[in-house]
Amino acid sequence: MNLARALVLGFCLASLAACASPPYAAKGVDRATAMADYQDCYSKGCLAHFTPELKASINKTARACMKERGYQETCSFPWW
Protein backbone atom coordinates (compact mmCIF):
# COMPACT_ATOMS: atom_id res chain seq x y z
CA MET A 1 0.00 0.00 0.00
CA ASN A 2 2.87 2.40 0.73
CA LEU A 3 4.32 1.86 -2.75
CA ALA A 4 0.98 2.72 -4.35
CA ARG A 5 0.72 5.90 -2.29
CA ALA A 6 4.28 6.86 -3.22
CA LEU A 7 3.55 6.34 -6.92
CA VAL A 8 0.36 8.40 -6.75
CA LEU A 9 2.17 11.17 -4.87
CA GLY A 10 5.01 11.12 -7.41
CA PHE A 11 2.56 11.35 -10.30
CA CYS A 12 0.73 14.26 -8.67
CA LEU A 13 3.95 16.16 -8.01
CA ALA A 14 5.18 15.59 -11.57
CA SER A 15 1.85 16.84 -12.93
CA LEU A 16 2.02 19.97 -10.80
CA ALA A 17 5.60 20.64 -11.89
CA ALA A 18 4.56 20.33 -15.54
CA CYS A 19 1.82 22.92 -14.99
CA ALA A 20 4.25 25.45 -13.51
CA SER A 21 5.90 26.32 -16.81
CA PRO A 22 4.54 27.33 -20.20
CA PRO A 23 3.84 24.32 -22.45
CA TYR A 24 5.96 25.81 -25.26
CA ALA A 25 9.63 26.67 -25.66
CA ALA A 26 11.87 28.29 -28.24
CA LYS A 27 15.62 28.80 -28.36
CA GLY A 28 16.71 32.12 -26.92
CA VAL A 29 13.32 32.95 -25.40
CA ASP A 30 13.05 33.39 -21.64
CA ARG A 31 10.21 31.97 -19.58
CA ALA A 32 8.42 35.29 -19.06
CA THR A 33 8.32 36.02 -22.80
CA ALA A 34 7.12 32.50 -23.59
CA MET A 35 4.35 32.80 -21.01
CA ALA A 36 3.29 36.21 -22.36
CA ASP A 37 3.18 34.83 -25.91
CA TYR A 38 1.20 31.80 -24.74
CA GLN A 39 -1.33 33.99 -22.93
CA ASP A 40 -1.69 36.15 -26.05
CA CYS A 41 -2.22 33.12 -28.29
CA TYR A 42 -4.64 31.55 -25.82
CA SER A 43 -6.64 34.80 -25.74
CA LYS A 44 -6.80 34.79 -29.54
CA GLY A 45 -8.00 31.19 -29.37
CA CYS A 46 -10.75 32.18 -26.95
CA LEU A 47 -11.88 34.97 -29.27
CA ALA A 48 -11.99 32.57 -32.23
CA HIS A 49 -13.89 30.00 -30.18
CA PHE A 50 -16.61 32.38 -29.10
CA THR A 51 -17.04 33.90 -32.57
CA PRO A 52 -20.28 32.28 -33.79
CA GLU A 53 -19.12 31.74 -37.38
CA LEU A 54 -15.80 30.13 -36.44
CA LYS A 55 -16.37 27.94 -33.35
CA ALA A 56 -12.67 27.05 -33.47
CA SER A 57 -11.03 24.92 -30.79
CA ILE A 58 -9.21 27.12 -28.28
CA ASN A 59 -6.27 24.73 -27.92
CA LYS A 60 -5.88 24.14 -31.67
CA THR A 61 -5.91 27.88 -32.33
CA ALA A 62 -3.40 28.53 -29.54
CA ARG A 63 -1.12 25.75 -30.83
CA ALA A 64 -1.20 27.16 -34.36
CA CYS A 65 -0.45 30.66 -33.06
CA MET A 66 2.51 29.46 -30.98
CA LYS A 67 3.85 27.43 -33.91
CA GLU A 68 3.68 30.57 -36.10
CA ARG A 69 5.80 32.36 -33.50
CA GLY A 70 8.46 29.65 -33.65
CA TYR A 71 7.65 27.72 -30.48
CA GLN A 72 7.61 23.95 -30.04
CA GLU A 73 5.48 22.03 -27.55
CA THR A 74 7.44 20.89 -24.52
CA CYS A 75 4.81 18.55 -23.09
CA SER A 76 1.79 17.04 -24.68
CA PHE A 77 -1.09 15.35 -22.93
CA PRO A 78 -3.22 13.05 -25.11
CA TRP A 79 -6.46 14.22 -23.52
CA TRP A 80 -5.63 17.93 -24.16
Secondary structure, 3 states (H helix, E strand, C coil): CHHHHHHHHHHHHHHHHHHCCCCEECCCCCHHHHHHHHHHHHHHHHHHHCCCCCCCCHHHHHHHHHHHCCCEECCCCCCC
